[in-house]
Amino acid sequence: QVQLEESGGGPVQAGESLRLSCVVSGYITSTYCMGWFRQAPGKEREGVATITSDGRTSYADSVKGRFTISRENADNTLYLQMNKLKPEDTGIYYCAADDVGESLPAQGWVAYVATFTNRGRGTQVTVSS
């Protein structure tokens, strides 16, 4: 069983930065993809970013150039560096992981991360203008 626990959320002003962390425990194989999705009040879940075990990343168009996903395999920690935050980035951010096998969609896994089997409880990010 894979467990994930997020941290690092909070209230910030537009233009500021936050770094989210996600500690992953359990059995993770080389075919696991990890990532982040978010959900704003009244809106559907939105994939934000993903990273495979060999470092291939994919991002939502809305965060490209502002957010960076990374993972530290040595301590099983996933990060999301969020720069130039906007009010529309407000929401609960969830860390997620799943065994995706050897395949890789053309656009990466970001469109699917919100459906990954394993997810954390989320951390709130609030960006005010």
C-alpha positions in Angstrom: 0.0 0.0 0.0 1.3 3.4 -1.0 0.7 6.4 1.4 1.2 10.0 0.5 1.3 13.1 2.8 1.4 16.6 1.5 2.7 19.8 3.2 3.7 23.3 2.3 0.4 24.9 1.4 -0.8 28.2 2.9 -1.9 31.7 2.1 0.2 33.9 -0.2 -0.1 37.0 -2.3 -0.2 37.0 -6.1 3.3 36.8 -7.5 4.7 35.0 -4.6 6.1 31.4 -4.4 5.3 28.2 -2.5 7.0 24.8 -2.4 4.8 21.8 -1.8 6.2 18.6 -0.5 4.8 15.1 -0.6 6.4 12.2 1.4 5.7 8.9 -0.1 5.8 5.6 1.8 5.2 2.1 0.8 6.3 0.0 -2.2 7.1 2.1 -5.2 8.5 0.5 -8.3 10.3 2.0 -11.3 7.0 2.0 -13.2 5.3 4.4 -10.8 4.4 7.9 -12.0 3.9 10.6 -9.4 2.2 14.0 -9.6 0.0 16.7 -8.4 -3.6 17.7 -9.1 -5.7 20.4 -7.6 -9.3 21.2 -7.0 -10.8 24.6 -6.6 -14.3 25.2 -5.0 -17.0 24.4 -7.4 -14.6 23.2 -10.1 -13.5 19.8 -11.4 -10.1 18.3 -10.5 -7.3 19.6 -12.7 -4.0 17.8 -13.3 -1.1 20.1 -12.6 2.1 18.1 -13.2 3.6 14.6 -13.3 7.0 13.0 -13.2 8.0 9.5 -14.0 10.7 7.5 -12.2 13.2 8.4 -15.0 12.4 12.1 -14.7 10.0 12.7 -17.6 7.7 15.5 -16.8 4.4 16.9 -18.0 2.5 20.0 -17.0 -0.9 21.6 -17.5 -0.7 24.5 -19.9 -2.0 26.8 -17.1 1.2 26.3 -15.0 3.9 25.8 -17.7 6.8 28.1 -17.0 5.7 28.8 -13.5 5.6 25.4 -11.7 8.3 22.8 -11.5 7.9 19.3 -10.4 10.7 17.2 -9.0 11.3 14.1 -7.0 14.0 12.9 -4.7 14.1 9.2 -5.0 16.6 8.8 -2.1 14.0 9.9 0.5 10.8 9.3 -1.6 9.8 12.9 -1.6 7.9 14.7 -4.4 8.0 18.5 -4.7 6.1 21.2 -6.6 7.8 24.5 -6.8 5.2 27.1 -7.6 6.3 30.6 -8.7 4.4 33.7 -9.8 1.3 32.4 -8.2 -2.1 33.7 -9.4 -5.4 33.8 -7.7 -6.7 31.2 -10.1 -4.1 28.8 -8.6 -6.1 28.7 -5.4 -7.3 25.2 -4.4 -6.5 22.1 -2.6 -3.4 20.4 -4.0 -3.2 16.6 -3.9 -0.2 14.4 -4.4 -0.9 11.2 -6.3 0.9 8.1 -7.5 0.1 5.1 -9.6 1.8 2.2 -11.4 1.5 3.2 -15.1 3.7 0.5 -16.5 6.1 1.2 -19.4 3.7 3.3 -21.5 3.8 7.1 -21.8 1.0 9.1 -23.4 2.1 11.6 -26.0 1.2 14.5 -23.7 2.4 12.8 -20.6 0.4 11.7 -17.6 -0.9 15.1 -16.4 -4.3 14.6 -18.0 -4.7 11.4 -15.9 -3.1 12.2 -12.5 -6.4 13.1 -10.9 -7.5 9.5 -11.5 -4.4 7.9 -10.0 -5.1 5.2 -7.5 -3.1 6.5 -4.6 -3.5 10.1 -3.3 -2.9 12.2 -0.2 -5.4 14.2 1.8 -4.3 17.5 0.2 -2.9 20.8 1.2 -4.7 24.1 0.8 -3.1 26.9 -1.3 -4.8 30.3 -1.2 -3.6 33.1 -3.5 -5.0 36.5 -2.9 -4.7 39.4 -5.3 
